[in-house]
Amino acid sequence: ITMDGSKIHLFLDGAEQGSGTAFTGTVTAGGNRYIGGYHSPALFSMPGYYDEARLSSVVRWTSNFTPPTEAYVY
């Protein structure tokens, strides 16, 4: 999942599965961030395993791409 401004892109194996407007407010430094679901009560969840999760301050992809075969170097 990537976000470019207020547009969110959902990718599966490098192929975009969909996009839409995700957020139009302001992100602040305070508060918790969640990957895979909301805080209690659980209103939304994405069950499964996460591998190579990466949070970035820049947009990595906004169109189809070839997924890396090596682990990310930090």
N, C-alpha and C positions, 0 to 999 in steps of 0.2 A: 504494500500500500504506500503510495506517495501522495504528497499534497503540494500543489503549486498554487500559491495564493489561497483562494477559497475552493479550488477544484481538486477533488480527490480522484486518484486512479487506482484501480485494483488489478493486480497482475497475478497470473498463475503460470509458473514456469516461463516467465518472460513475455507472455502474451496478455495483452490488456483484455480483461473480462468485462470492464465497465468503468464509467466515470460519472461524476456529478458534483454538485455543489455540496461541500461538507461543512463549511464553517464560515461565518461572516463576522465574527466578533474579534476580540483582542485576546491573545494568549499572554498570560502573565507568568512570572517566575514561580509564584507560590502555588501550593496545592499538589495533589498527587496526579500521576500519569498512569494509565492502565493500558496494557497490551493484551488484547483478547477478551476484554469485557469491562463492564461498568463496576463500580464499587457496590457494596450491599445497599439495597437488595439487588440481586443480579437481574438486570433487565435485558441484558444482551450478553452473549458469550460466543466465542469462536473455539469450540473444543478441538483438541488435537495437540500436536507437538510443534514447537517453533525452533527453527534452526537458523543460525546466522541472522538473528534479529539485529537491526542496526538503526540507531537514531542519529540523524544528521541535521546540520543546520543549513544544508543546501539540498535541492531536489536532485535525486540521482537519475530518475527516469520519468518521462511523461509520454513515452510511446514504446512499442514493442522493443525488446532487447534480448540478447543472449545472456542467460544467467552465468555468473562466474563459476568456474569449476574448482577454484581454489578458495580457501578460507580468506576472509577479509583481513587485511593487514592494518592494524590500528596505529 
